């Protein structure tokens, strides 16, 4: 099949996006055919002309509309010498966010944001009466902690920033708003601590946000792929978390954060490999226990990456590396299996990924049943039918279980893909192929650099005993006095 390249010409942003004069007929024509467009006329006492009011049902709260707008209008008496627009704008309606509009585009934007529009003789006003319906703050689902906070981000951007403000009660916490998406007009807010973060970092992130020109931002990936370079890597460079305390910790280190309306997660950048291997509860445990758990995660990372490929290499090309008794046991288990060892391991790895994906996509009760049936019934039947050997099942199971110790799901997904690639390298030329694949992986990670911060910087510098961000060690907190130098913070000292 031939591939046809289609040139898509640049489509400049239409300014203004809504054309036409700001009239009652213009706003009605703009929302023509919208079933949620509501209209009401009200004539206050002594007025010769009625006030025309419009709003979008579901975007406004009916009680606020009645109490803050309609009820004051029912008793509104404009003093002599004052225009109706000036009187209502300065206290005639009980709303603190009364705005005088000058264009049809601004009025339409206010309506879709939860305001109502008042068409007066000689003026158009909008009053903010949005519904603010949102999911209540609850416990995090994926990042649970025994000794820490129990709140998580929700879909409301203002609730999320308030969760950060409650922890960082400093006027130096800066929040900068950006509107992204031609159609969605999604509010995205850039957050940093002035005086701690590198002054150039918020500017560079703001420039990348300004360069995003697409129809809408609805998912987290749409932010990550526009903010990071290069794009051809499966490893995450932005830490997405549902825990406000983890975002605050990143801000105190000198990083910046992003929260977007409609996304119940915050993201911290720039990211590095140590961030994705640290769990939220590491700072809640004793430093020796946290260090032991961190070392266990690094050991599990090595096992999940290399164990399937190493088994293929030694069982196929380098049997002399295995102890004699173990080699005899492996050879005996492989005698009745009709497939090569590499095909067994790679096929079982793919089957494991299919089972894991099926368990994630189905409802919880059904997903658990699929995992049990696939892992026990099908696996046991495959061994008894001599399709795979018991040793291969053990190797793949150990690799899969150790992969679950990685706290970050995005990083875990990257390891799953590279585990399969390293197994393919090992099936070609044995340990040499596995070594070359591992070297290529390290070179690939070393080449990642976002906002001037190397991805592997915890391993590329001399260990500073007064920073906690060592590769596999966590220092006692009273001894952690400096922020990481690679982030170029405005103030490196965090304790005196």
DOSEDO-93665 format. One line per 5 residues: number of its first residue (from 1); their letters; for each residue x, z, y of N, C-alpha, C. Coordinates in pm, whole numbers. Atoms other than C-alpha are relative to their C-alpha. Layout:
# residues N
NUM	a	X Z Y X Z Y X Z Y | ... $
//
This chain:
# residues 496
1	xxxxx	85 0 -119 0 0 0 89 0 125 | -78 7 -123 143 -103 334 -51 100 101 | 34 -100 -101 148 150 615 -4 -67 136 | 19 63 -130 14 35 949 24 104 109 | -28 -88 -113 153 193 1263 -90 -39 117 $
6	xxxxx	93 23 -110 -105 228 1536 52 71 123 | -47 -58 -124 11 284 1892 -117 62 74 | 104 -71 -75 -199 546 2070 46 15 145 | -44 -9 -140 -171 499 2446 -28 139 58 | 19 -129 -65 -140 803 2670 -136 4 70 $
11	xxxxx	132 -19 -62 -476 933 2777 11 111 103 | -22 -106 -101 -424 1115 3107 -123 88 16 | 108 -94 -22 -629 1419 3186 -86 -45 119 | 92 41 -104 -937 1332 3389 -19 113 100 | 10 -101 -105 -938 1519 3720 -88 -51 114 $
16	xxxxx	57 -112 75 -1194 1646 3788 -65 -48 -130 | 58 38 128 -1331 1652 3435 -149 -26 10 | 143 21 -25 -1688 1663 3569 -15 -53 141 | 14 62 -132 -1770 1429 3855 -144 9 48 | 133 -1 -60 -2061 1430 4093 -15 113 101 $
21	xxxxx	22 -104 -100 -2197 1636 4381 -61 125 -64 | 54 -127 49 -2289 2001 4334 -144 14 48 | 143 -8 -31 -2667 1974 4333 -74 50 -123 | 83 -46 112 -2949 2110 4121 -24 -114 -99 | 20 114 88 -3017 1764 3985 126 -31 -80 $
26	xxxxx	-126 27 68 -2646 1724 3900 25 96 -115 | -25 -96 107 -2624 2045 3697 -101 -19 -113 | 100 25 105 -2948 1966 3513 35 -125 -80 | -39 121 71 -2822 1617 3429 120 25 -89 | -120 -29 78 -2491 1758 3306 -34 69 -131 $
31	xxxxx	38 -75 121 -2661 1992 3058 -128 -55 -62 | 119 60 60 -2938 1753 2965 18 -13 -151 | -7 4 145 -3016 1774 2595 57 125 -63 | -52 -127 52 -2872 2126 2559 -116 98 -15 | 116 -87 26 -3132 2347 2394 19 140 55 $
36	xxxxx	-24 -135 -50 -2965 2665 2521 8 7 152 | -3 1 -147 -2977 2561 2888 -135 52 52 | 121 -66 -47 -3232 2795 3051 -8 -7 152 | 25 16 -144 -3385 2758 3397 -112 94 41 | 105 -87 -55 -3587 2996 3613 -2 -15 151 $
41	xxxxx	16 1 -146 -3726 2979 3968 -59 132 44 | 47 -128 -53 -3779 3293 4172 0 -5 152 | 13 1 -147 -3902 3331 4530 -2 144 49 | -2 -136 -53 -3795 3659 4695 -102 15 114 | 97 -22 -107 -4032 3820 4951 49 -56 133 $
46	xxxxx	-32 56 -132 -4034 3631 5281 82 -127 -4 | -78 123 10 -3839 3332 5149 -96 -119 -5 | 83 121 0 -3979 2988 5211 30 -89 -121 | -40 84 113 -3786 2814 4932 39 89 -118 | -36 -80 117 -3741 2940 4575 150 -11 -31 $
51	xxxxx	-137 3 53 -3406 3028 4422 -7 -55 -142 | -7 58 134 -3324 2818 4118 118 61 -73 | -100 -71 79 -3134 3005 3849 12 -70 -135 | -23 61 132 -2977 2857 3535 113 74 -69 | -101 -64 84 -2770 2993 3251 -8 -58 -140 $
56	xxxxx	-4 44 139 -2678 2927 2888 -36 119 -89 | 43 -108 87 -2865 3142 2639 104 24 -110 | -102 -37 96 -2636 3329 2404 134 30 64 | -125 -28 -71 -2352 3328 2656 -17 113 101 | 26 -108 -95 -2518 3582 2889 -75 111 -72 $
61	xxxxx	72 -116 53 -2654 3928 2821 -129 15 80 | 130 2 -68 -3025 3936 2900 -19 123 87 | 17 -122 -79 -3021 4299 3019 77 -7 130 | -77 12 -123 -2745 4226 3268 -63 -100 96 | 64 99 -86 -2920 3916 3396 -122 59 69 $
66	xxxxx	120 -59 -58 -3243 4110 3449 34 109 102 | -27 -117 -85 -3088 4426 3599 88 -32 118 | -98 24 -106 -2803 4280 3806 -37 -116 91 | 30 119 -79 -2956 3954 3930 -149 -11 32 | 143 27 -24 -3329 3907 3883 -70 115 70 $
71	xxxxx	67 -114 -65 -3437 4260 3979 39 14 147 | -32 -4 -145 -3238 4270 4308 -62 -116 77 | 60 113 -70 -3370 3923 4395 -149 23 26 | 143 -24 -18 -3729 4042 4350 -28 84 123 | 19 -83 -119 -3679 4289 4638 95 -38 112 $
76	xxxxx	-101 42 -97 -3431 4087 4842 -66 -41 132 | 44 37 -134 -3495 4069 5217 124 -26 84 | -119 40 -74 -3236 3879 5416 -15 39 147 | 7 -35 -143 -3164 4028 5761 9 -125 88 | -6 112 -95 -3201 3806 6063 144 -28 40 $
81	xxxxx	-134 42 -39 -2893 3610 6157 98 -9 -113 | -89 6 116 -2747 3620 5803 -54 -106 -95 | 44 103 95 -2758 3325 5569 -24 62 -138 | 25 -56 134 -2897 3384 5218 125 5 -87 | -121 0 81 -2567 3288 5060 93 115 35 $
86	xxxxx	-87 -109 -42 -2365 3536 5267 -58 135 -39 | 61 -127 33 -2616 3814 5205 13 32 -149 | -10 -24 144 -2622 3772 4828 145 16 -45 | -141 -8 38 -2246 3728 4812 61 135 36 | -57 -127 -47 -2182 4057 4996 -82 121 -43 $
91	xxxxx	70 -118 49 -2419 4283 4802 -147 -20 -27 | 142 23 26 -2759 4122 4768 -34 6 -147 | 17 -16 145 -2714 4110 4389 104 100 -49 | -84 -110 48 -2560 4391 4189 100 -51 -102 | -102 56 87 -2265 4208 4047 131 -7 78 $
96	xxxxx	-129 -4 -68 -1899 4255 4131 74 -133 -4 | -70 128 17 -1802 3901 4030 -86 -115 50 | 77 108 -62 -2014 3691 4266 97 -98 63 | -91 102 -52 -1840 3364 4348 -81 -113 63 | 59 117 -63 -1934 3087 4589 69 -124 -55 $
101	xxxxx	-55 119 63 -1888 2752 4417 -9 -119 94 | -9 117 -87 -1786 2429 4584 -7 -132 -77 | -2 124 77 -1777 2177 4298 -84 15 -126 | 79 0 123 -1983 2078 3997 85 45 -119 | -87 -38 111 -1682 2127 3768 17 152 -7 $
106	xxxxx	-16 -145 0 -1628 2490 3874 -129 69 -42 | 127 -61 37 -1998 2569 3837 -25 -15 -149 | 19 21 143 -2016 2416 3489 94 88 -81 | -94 -87 70 -1703 2607 3383 -46 144 2 | 52 -137 -8 -1859 2932 3505 -117 19 -95 $
111	xxxxx	116 -11 89 -2178 2863 3309 43 14 -146 | -43 -7 139 -1998 2803 2979 84 124 -27 | -76 -124 17 -1795 3120 3040 -89 123 3 | 90 -114 5 -2104 3339 3060 -56 44 134 | 57 -32 -130 -2217 3329 3422 -134 -69 16 $
116	xxxxx	121 70 -40 -2549 3236 3575 22 -58 139 | -18 69 -128 -2574 2998 3872 -127 13 82 | 112 -15 -94 -2797 3059 4175 11 -111 103 | 4 108 -97 -2889 2751 4378 -87 44 117 | 66 -50 -120 -2976 2875 4729 -6 -111 104 $
121	xxxxx	-4 95 -112 -3055 2687 5047 136 4 68 | -130 11 -65 -2710 2576 5159 115 63 -74 | -110 -64 72 -2502 2756 4892 -33 6 -148 | 12 -20 144 -2441 2789 4520 90 116 -39 | -74 -118 42 -2335 3125 4375 -6 13 -152 $
126	xxxxx	-1 -33 144 -2236 3229 4024 24 149 -15 | -13 -143 29 -2267 3582 3884 39 16 -146 | -49 -21 136 -2077 3698 3576 -90 100 -72 | 88 -85 80 -2328 3836 3325 24 -31 -148 | -31 41 136 -2148 3744 3002 -39 108 -99 $
131	xxxxx	51 -90 102 -2260 3899 2678 107 95 -54 | -111 -80 51 -1915 4027 2563 -26 50 -142 | 20 -38 140 -2039 4041 2204 129 -24 -77 | -126 11 74 -1744 4105 1977 -4 92 -119 | -16 -87 115 -1644 4257 1650 69 128 43 $
136	xxxxx	-59 -128 -37 -1564 4624 1679 140 14 -57 | -136 -23 45 -1206 4741 1643 -4 76 -132 | 2 -59 133 -1145 4822 1277 142 9 -54 | -131 -10 63 -859 4888 1037 54 -138 -35 | -57 129 40 -617 4603 967 -19 -23 -149 $
141	xxxxx	24 35 140 -691 4422 641 127 -28 -77 | -119 46 72 -349 4282 556 125 82 26 | -118 -79 -35 -107 4526 722 -39 147 8 | 42 -138 4 -229 4867 617 120 93 10 | -106 -100 -16 -27 5179 696 -59 137 -20 $
146	xxxxx	50 -133 32 -63 5535 571 15 94 118 | -30 -97 -105 98 5724 860 -17 -55 141 | 7 61 -131 35 5482 1145 -140 -15 53 | 129 24 -65 -247 5363 1369 -91 -81 -92 | 100 64 84 -569 5231 1216 -78 -108 73 $
151	xxxxx	73 101 -75 -675 4977 1480 70 -135 -15 | -53 136 12 -628 4600 1476 -62 -86 109 | 50 94 -99 -679 4305 1706 -136 -57 -43 | 129 65 23 -1024 4144 1738 3 -135 70 | 6 134 -57 -1142 3806 1867 -11 -2 152 $
156	xxxxx	13 -8 -146 -1190 3927 2228 137 22 62 | -134 -9 -59 -880 3870 2438 14 122 88 | -10 -116 -88 -963 4146 2685 7 130 -78 | -14 -117 86 -1010 4399 2407 142 11 -53 | -137 -1 53 -672 4298 2266 101 46 104 $
161	xxxxx	-93 -46 -103 -492 4343 2597 -20 148 31 | 22 -144 -22 -659 4684 2638 66 83 -108 | -69 -73 107 -521 4790 2299 149 10 29 | -141 -6 -37 -173 4704 2429 21 92 119 | -12 -86 -117 -231 4877 2763 -9 148 -35 $
166	xxxxx	13 -141 39 -331 5199 2588 127 55 -59 | -128 -45 56 9 5211 2420 113 -13 100 | -105 23 -100 225 5073 2701 -60 24 138 | 65 -37 -127 96 5258 3006 101 -8 113 | -97 24 -105 338 5107 3250 -48 -116 86 $
171	xxxxx	37 115 -85 272 4886 3552 92 -119 -17 | -93 111 21 566 4674 3441 -45 -92 -113 | 54 89 102 360 4528 3156 -74 -113 70 | 54 115 -70 284 4179 3288 -83 -86 -95 | 89 85 78 -1 3960 3164 -30 -124 83 $
176	xxxxx	17 128 -70 -9 3593 3266 -96 -88 -78 | 105 77 68 -314 3379 3187 29 -150 7 | -7 145 9 -305 3016 3074 -127 -50 -69 | 118 62 61 -600 2790 2987 48 -124 -74 | -51 107 85 -525 2554 2696 -117 -66 -71 $
181	xxxxx	102 76 71 -740 2278 2550 -94 -70 96 | 90 75 -89 -929 2001 2726 -147 32 -28 | 139 -25 35 -1248 2081 2537 -28 149 -19 | 27 -141 27 -1211 2444 2429 25 90 120 | -34 -83 -116 -1059 2579 2754 29 143 -45 $
186	xxxxx	-29 -130 61 -912 2865 2550 93 82 88 | -93 -86 -73 -765 3156 2748 110 52 -93 | -117 -52 71 -415 3238 2622 82 78 101 | -71 -86 -95 -228 3526 2782 139 33 -52 | -141 -27 26 149 3566 2792 32 140 50 $
191	xxxxx	-21 -142 -29 263 3930 2786 147 33 -16 | -137 -49 11 602 4085 2853 15 123 90 | -30 -117 -82 758 4397 3008 106 -40 101 | -93 37 -106 921 4321 3339 113 102 8 | -116 -88 -3 1273 4461 3352 63 20 -136 $
196	xxxxx	-55 -10 136 1316 4464 2974 22 -139 -58 | -15 136 54 1252 4104 2867 93 -82 89 | -83 95 -74 1498 3836 2970 -89 -78 97 | 89 69 -95 1348 3688 3291 -21 -147 -32 | 14 142 32 1411 3336 3162 -95 -23 -118 $
201	xxxxx	81 18 120 1216 3395 2839 -147 -24 34 | 140 31 -35 863 3423 2990 -16 -134 69 | 11 128 -69 933 3121 3208 4 -116 -100 | -11 109 99 1036 2905 2911 -125 -7 -87 | 123 2 79 734 3013 2708 -116 -53 83 $
206	xxxxx	106 51 -88 505 2947 3006 9 -151 15 | -16 145 -10 652 2598 3039 -50 -70 -125 | 48 61 124 582 2524 2672 -152 9 -8 | 146 -10 -1 226 2652 2711 -61 -104 93 | 52 99 -94 178 2427 3012 10 -142 -55 $
211	xxxxx	-17 133 58 298 2128 2807 -100 -30 -111 | 97 22 107 28 2177 2541 -120 -76 58 | 110 84 -50 -223 1898 2601 -73 -58 -120 | 80 47 112 -477 1863 2324 -145 45 22 | 142 -30 -17 -850 1899 2271 -29 149 -5 $
216	xxxxx	32 -141 9 -842 2264 2172 101 78 -82 | -81 -94 75 -660 2566 2036 -95 97 -69 | 93 -84 76 -856 2736 1759 73 83 -104 | -73 -71 104 -599 2840 1497 138 42 49 | -132 -49 -39 -266 3022 1510 107 -108 -12 $
221	xxxxx	-101 104 19 -72 2721 1380 10 -95 117 | -3 90 -115 -168 2516 1683 85 56 112 | -90 -60 -98 20 2763 1900 144 -4 -48 | -136 -9 51 322 2804 1674 72 -133 3 | -68 128 10 394 2436 1627 32 -61 135 $
226	xxxxx	-33 49 -133 390 2367 2000 107 85 68 | -92 -90 -68 610 2664 2089 140 -1 -59 | -129 -10 68 895 2623 1840 58 -138 -26 | -77 120 33 1162 2360 1775 111 38 -96 | 67 122 39 1245 2189 1545 -121 30 -87 $
231	xxxxx	125 -22 73 916 2142 1364 15 -21 -150 | -13 33 142 1053 2027 1026 63 116 -78 | -41 -113 81 1087 2365 860 -126 74 -43 | 116 -72 51 851 2567 646 8 147 34 | -16 -141 -32 988 2902 763 -65 31 135 $
236	xxxxx	65 -35 -127 789 3080 1035 103 44 103 | -84 -44 -111 952 3134 1374 -75 87 98 | 83 -85 -84 664 3323 1536 -66 103 -90 | 58 -108 80 552 3661 1401 -144 21 42 | 140 -29 -25 173 3680 1379 -36 131 -68 $
241	xxxxx	37 -131 53 38 4030 1330 -134 41 55 | 127 -54 -45 -296 4204 1353 12 144 49 | -24 -138 -41 -138 4537 1454 49 3 144 | -47 -11 -139 -113 4618 1828 131 77 11 | -123 -78 -11 162 4875 1764 122 -84 -33 $
246	xxxxx	-113 86 33 383 4608 1610 32 -95 116 | -23 83 -119 336 4383 1914 69 82 107 | -63 -86 -101 425 4676 2140 147 25 -34 | -139 -18 39 742 4734 1939 83 -123 35 | -72 121 -39 841 4372 1992 19 -10 150 $
251	xxxxx	-14 2 -145 775 4401 2365 108 96 47 | -102 -98 -39 994 4710 2386 140 -46 -38 | -131 55 34 1276 4516 2219 46 -107 97 | -35 106 -93 1264 4250 2490 -59 -134 -35 | 67 124 36 1044 3988 2324 -125 -17 87 $
256	xxxxx	126 26 -68 726 3832 2462 -109 -17 -106 | 113 9 92 380 3824 2305 -106 -92 58 | 112 86 -38 79 3594 2312 -125 49 -70 | 131 -25 60 -287 3672 2255 -93 -110 50 | 90 110 -32 -554 3403 2249 -144 43 -28 $
261	xxxxx	140 -32 20 -929 3436 2285 -51 -72 -124 | 53 57 123 -1102 3381 1952 92 14 -120 | -95 -19 109 -793 3463 1742 30 149 -11 | -13 -145 17 -778 3814 1599 140 40 -42 | -139 -32 28 -399 3824 1590 80 -18 128 $
266	xxxxx	-95 21 -106 -117 3860 1835 128 -58 -58 | -125 58 49 210 3671 1809 115 46 88 | -121 -49 -66 559 3789 1898 109 -104 -19 | -108 98 6 846 3555 1977 108 37 101 | -45 82 112 1123 3467 1942 11 81 -128 $
271	xxxxx	-7 -65 130 1127 3543 1570 135 -18 -65 | -121 10 80 1415 3605 1333 -30 50 -139 | 26 -29 140 1453 3665 962 -26 148 -24 | 20 -143 23 1470 4045 990 -141 44 35 | 137 -36 -36 1128 4059 1157 -96 -20 -116 $
276	xxxxx	94 34 106 956 3898 860 23 81 -127 | -27 -84 117 1117 4134 610 -20 148 30 | 28 -139 -36 1032 4454 798 -150 23 0 | 141 -36 5 699 4621 732 -33 93 116 | 36 -88 -112 503 4808 1002 32 146 -25 $
281	xxxxx	-19 -141 28 548 5141 823 147 39 -9 | -142 -35 11 931 5121 822 40 106 102 | -34 -98 -102 946 5321 1144 -73 133 -20 | 71 -124 29 703 5579 1006 68 81 -110 | -68 -68 109 921 5664 704 134 54 48 $
286	xxxxx	-136 -47 -25 1246 5855 697 96 -118 -9 | -86 117 -11 1535 5626 778 68 -33 -132 | -59 30 130 1689 5663 431 -100 -70 -92 | 103 66 82 1359 5574 258 -27 -141 51 | 24 132 -55 1302 5284 497 114 -96 -33 $
291	xxxxx	-114 84 36 1654 5154 432 -5 -41 -147 | 9 33 141 1605 5175 56 -108 -104 -27 | 106 98 17 1277 4985 79 41 -137 54 | -45 127 -56 1436 4721 301 101 -68 -93 | -95 57 96 1722 4675 53 -73 -54 -122 $
296	xxxxx	79 47 113 1464 4644 -223 -66 -134 30 | 62 127 -38 1290 4365 -31 102 -113 -3 | -102 104 4 1616 4173 12 37 -34 -143 | -28 27 139 1689 4213 -358 -112 -82 -63 | 114 77 52 1339 4089 -442 1 -142 52 $
301	xxxxx	-9 135 -56 1391 3794 -208 98 -86 -80 | -100 75 76 1705 3691 -397 -53 -33 -139 | 51 21 134 1533 3734 -733 -107 -108 -2 | 110 99 1 1221 3535 -644 49 -140 32 | -54 132 -32 1432 3251 -502 82 -60 -114 $
306	xxxxx	-102 54 88 1703 3219 -764 -30 16 -149 | 15 -29 143 1571 3356 -1093 -51 -119 -81 | 42 116 81 1371 3050 -1212 108 -106 -11 | -106 101 5 1650 2811 -1116 119 44 -82 | -113 -49 78 1918 3031 -1266 -31 -3 -149 $
311	xxxxx	36 5 142 1728 3055 -1596 7 -145 -52 | -9 142 40 1696 2675 -1608 146 -41 -18 | -141 42 3 2069 2635 -1535 70 56 -124 | -75 -60 111 2198 2881 -1796 -59 -38 -135 | 62 34 129 1944 2790 -2066 22 -147 -36 $
316	xxxxx	-14 143 26 2008 2416 -2028 146 -45 3 | -136 51 -20 2368 2367 -1909 109 102 -31 | -107 -101 7 2557 2697 -1931 -41 114 -93 | 42 -103 96 2450 2880 -2243 110 104 -21 | -111 -94 22 2796 3039 -2263 -2 116 99 $
321	xxxxx	9 -110 -96 2710 3253 -1959 -93 111 -47 | 96 -99 48 2439 3437 -2155 63 81 -112 | -48 -78 116 2526 3726 -2389 -51 -60 -131 | 29 69 126 2525 3610 -2750 -136 37 -56 | 126 -42 57 2232 3818 -2868 -119 -55 80 $
326	xxxxx	107 53 -85 2020 3712 -2570 -12 -151 -17 | 5 145 20 2116 3347 -2620 -69 -36 -130 | 66 26 128 2009 3362 -2985 -150 22 13 | 144 -28 -18 1675 3515 -2883 -68 -112 78 | 59 108 -80 1615 3246 -2619 -10 -129 -81 $
331	xxxxx	2 123 81 1708 2964 -2857 -110 8 -106 | 105 -15 100 1474 3104 -3122 -139 -18 59 | 131 15 -64 1184 3123 -2876 -27 -142 45 | 17 137 -49 1246 2765 -2762 -11 -103 -112 | -7 97 109 1264 2606 -3110 -132 -74 -21 $
336	xxxxx	129 62 28 891 2540 -3151 -69 -56 123 | 60 50 -125 826 2444 -2786 40 -146 17 | -34 143 -6 805 2064 -2744 56 -47 133 | -42 44 -133 902 2057 -2376 137 56 35 | -128 -53 -48 1242 2096 -2208 -21 127 82 $
341	xxxxx	9 -127 -74 1319 2429 -2041 -37 -23 146 | 30 28 -141 1311 2277 -1692 -147 -33 19 | 141 34 -12 967 2129 -1751 -88 123 -20 | 76 -123 21 842 2463 -1883 -5 84 127 | -8 -88 -117 962 2661 -1582 -72 -61 119 $
346	xxxxx	64 63 -116 853 2411 -1317 -150 -11 -21 | 144 8 26 517 2355 -1485 -67 134 12 | 60 -133 -10 455 2729 -1511 0 49 144 | 0 -36 -143 559 2780 -1147 -116 -66 73 | 113 69 -63 306 2516 -1038 -132 61 -46 $
351	xxxxx	122 -65 49 41 2677 -1260 -21 135 67 | 9 -129 -70 119 3014 -1102 -50 -18 142 | 45 26 -137 73 2868 -754 -147 -40 1 | 142 39 6 -258 2710 -858 -89 122 -20 | 79 -122 24 -386 3042 -992 -4 88 124 $
356	xxxxx	-4 -82 -120 -272 3224 -679 -88 -59 110 | 84 65 -103 -440 2969 -452 -147 11 -35 | 140 -15 41 -761 2982 -655 -49 142 25 | 40 -138 -24 -766 3360 -632 -19 31 147 | 13 -25 -144 -721 3349 -253 -125 -67 58 $
361	xxxxx	109 76 -60 -991 3089 -186 -139 45 -47 | 128 -44 53 -1265 3241 -401 -35 139 55 | 35 -138 -37 -1461 3558 -315 80 101 -81 | -91 -98 59 -1278 3880 -402 -31 28 -146 | 34 -34 139 -1472 3963 -719 30 -116 -93 $
366	xxxxx	-26 116 85 -1451 3610 -856 149 -30 -4 | -143 26 -3 -1090 3571 -745 78 89 -94 | -67 -90 94 -984 3879 -942 -24 -45 -144 | 30 48 135 -1160 3739 -1248 85 -120 -36 | -83 119 24 -975 3408 -1212 143 40 -28 $
371	xxxxx	-138 -43 22 -640 3589 -1187 16 62 -139 | -9 -64 132 -712 3798 -1498 -9 -103 -111 | 16 102 103 -834 3502 -1699 123 -91 -8 | -115 89 0 -548 3279 -1589 127 67 -47 | -124 -68 33 -275 3539 -1625 7 50 -143 $
376	xxxxx	-1 -60 134 -377 3701 -1951 -46 -97 -108 | 58 82 106 -604 3470 -2147 75 -131 -14 | -66 131 8 -454 3132 -2060 148 15 -30 | -142 -20 25 -97 3265 -2051 28 38 -145 | -19 -40 139 -127 3437 -2387 -29 -115 -97 $
381	xxxxx	33 114 87 -295 3132 -2539 110 -105 5 | -107 98 -11 -18 2906 -2408 122 41 -81 | -114 -48 79 248 3125 -2568 -29 -14 -149 | 34 10 142 65 3141 -2901 -8 -144 -49 | 8 142 37 10 2764 -2898 135 -70 8 $
386	xxxxx	-136 54 -7 389 2715 -2850 14 -107 109 | -15 93 -113 338 2529 -2521 113 47 91 | -110 -59 -77 570 2766 -2331 56 115 -82 | -63 -110 72 814 3026 -2457 -25 131 73 | 20 -130 -65 771 3400 -2389 104 29 108 $
391	xxxxx	-104 -25 -100 1103 3409 -2201 -33 -68 133 | 37 71 -123 981 3149 -1951 -114 72 71 | 110 -73 -61 659 3344 -1895 52 124 71 | -56 -120 -63 862 3659 -1823 75 -36 127 | -78 40 -117 1095 3476 -1582 -91 -36 116 $
396	xxxxx	90 42 -107 812 3317 -1384 -81 118 52 | 77 -117 -43 612 3642 -1378 84 92 88 | -88 -84 -82 910 3841 -1246 24 -65 136 | -21 70 -128 978 3575 -980 -125 9 88 | 122 -8 -79 613 3579 -873 -25 138 54 $
401	xxxxx	25 -137 -44 584 3958 -857 97 41 110 | -96 -36 -104 905 4002 -658 -29 -73 132 | 36 69 -124 779 3743 -411 -109 71 78 | 107 -72 -68 482 3967 -332 52 118 82 | -55 -112 -78 716 4233 -188 31 -39 144 $
406	xxxxx	-27 44 -138 775 4021 125 -121 34 86 | 116 -45 -78 554 4176 398 -75 -112 71 | 61 105 -80 488 3852 586 -46 -115 -90 | 54 103 88 261 3596 418 59 -137 30 | -58 130 -34 403 3297 609 141 -14 -58 $
411	xxxxx	-136 4 57 758 3386 503 -6 -8 -152 | 17 6 145 638 3441 146 -36 -141 -45 | 34 139 35 484 3092 141 122 -90 6 | -122 79 -8 816 2945 252 90 25 -121 | -81 -30 118 996 3126 -30 -58 -65 -125 $
416	xxxxx	62 64 117 744 2991 -282 38 -147 -8 | -37 141 1 821 2635 -179 148 -19 -35 | -143 15 27 1198 2682 -180 34 45 -142 | -22 -38 140 1179 2856 -519 -20 -120 -91 | 25 120 79 1033 2538 -661 109 -104 21 $
421	xxxxx	-107 98 -29 1294 2319 -486 130 39 -67 | -124 -45 64 1585 2531 -613 -7 -18 -152 | 16 25 144 1443 2504 -965 23 -147 -32 | -24 143 20 1444 2125 -931 149 -31 10 | -145 22 -12 1808 2131 -810 73 49 -125 $
426	xxxxx	-66 -56 118 1906 2353 -1103 -25 -85 -124 | 30 83 118 1735 2121 -1352 82 -128 -3 | -79 123 -6 1959 1834 -1239 144 22 -47 | -143 -21 32 2314 1973 -1255 33 146 -20 | -27 -138 36 2277 2339 -1347 36 89 117 $
431	xxxxx	-39 -98 -102 2448 2617 -1152 55 -69 123 | -52 73 -116 2624 2363 -930 -114 -46 90 | 115 41 -80 2289 2222 -818 -68 118 65 | 60 -120 -60 2152 2573 -764 84 50 117 | -89 -44 -108 2457 2661 -555 -12 -92 121 $
436	xxxxx	13 93 -111 2427 2345 -347 -134 17 70 | 130 -24 -61 2056 2409 -293 -1 127 83 | -8 -123 -78 2129 2766 -182 81 -17 126 | -81 26 -120 2401 2646 55 -79 -81 102 | 82 78 -92 2162 2390 201 -106 88 67 $
441	xxxxx	98 -91 -57 1902 2665 249 61 87 109 | -67 -83 -101 2148 2890 432 34 -81 124 | -32 86 -115 2264 2599 651 -126 -34 79 | 126 30 -68 1902 2513 727 -46 119 85 | 41 -118 -75 1822 2870 832 94 27 117 $
446	xxxxx	-96 -22 -107 2141 2896 1035 -19 -97 115 | 22 99 -106 2041 2584 1228 -125 25 83 | 122 -29 -76 1711 2734 1346 34 87 119 | -28 -74 -123 1725 2856 1703 -117 -20 95 | 114 7 -91 1428 2937 1924 27 86 122 $
451	xxxxx	-19 -68 -128 1465 3028 2291 136 69 6 | -135 -53 -7 1837 3086 2243 30 112 -97 | -20 -109 97 1796 3336 1958 17 -62 -139 | -19 56 135 1950 3230 1621 -91 71 -101 | 93 -54 100 1720 3278 1323 68 104 -89 $
456	xxxxx	-75 -92 87 1992 3456 1122 91 92 80 | -94 -78 -82 2141 3657 1407 30 139 -56 | -43 -130 55 2125 3994 1222 119 -10 -94 | -112 18 92 2378 3847 974 120 -67 66 | -106 80 -62 2590 3657 1226 79 76 104 $
461	xxxxx	-75 -77 -98 2725 3939 1439 51 128 -65 | -48 -129 46 2917 4260 1396 -112 103 16 | 107 -99 -2 2685 4552 1317 28 103 108 | -9 -102 -102 2626 4776 1617 -72 124 -51 | 59 -121 55 2566 5131 1504 -108 59 88 $
466	xxxxx	101 -57 -88 2351 5208 1807 -119 -93 17 | 123 79 7 2092 4940 1729 -54 9 -142 | 60 -15 132 1847 4963 1442 -17 -133 -72 | 29 130 57 1828 4590 1380 116 -54 -83 | -96 49 96 2096 4570 1115 -70 -83 -105 $
471	xxxxx	65 87 98 2035 4320 836 -74 77 -109 | 65 -72 110 1957 4575 563 0 151 22 | -5 -144 -28 1997 4916 729 -86 33 121 | 70 -53 -117 1776 5117 960 67 131 41 | -68 -119 -49 1960 5369 1172 -100 110 31 $
476	xxxxx	88 -107 -50 1815 5712 1253 -40 -28 144 | 51 40 -132 1598 5663 1560 72 69 116 | -74 -58 -114 1782 5918 1781 133 -68 30 | -127 69 -21 2098 5710 1734 -17 -144 48 | 25 137 -44 1932 5382 1834 -13 2 152 $
481	xxxxx	-3 -9 -146 2025 5351 2199 -4 -136 70 | -9 130 -64 2054 4977 2262 -99 -97 -62 | 83 111 48 1826 4677 2235 91 -112 -50 | -84 107 52 1950 4369 2048 56 -88 111 | -64 79 -105 2200 4179 2260 -42 -146 -6 $
486	xxxxx	37 141 14 2082 3841 2121 -126 -34 76 | 122 25 -78 1751 3881 2307 26 -5 149 | -38 1 -142 1939 3907 2640 -96 84 84 | 95 -81 -77 1724 4197 2765 53 33 138 | -40 -38 -134 1726 4287 3131 61 139 4 $
491	xxxxx	-55 -136 11 1799 4647 3032 24 26 -148 | -32 -18 141 1979 4702 2702 -27 140 -48 | 15 -138 46 1943 5079 2694 -147 32 -24 | 134 -44 32 1636 5216 2523 -9 151 -14 | -5 -147 0 1748 5582 2501 123 44 79 $
496	x	-109 -51 -82 1969 5791 2724 48 133 -54 $
//
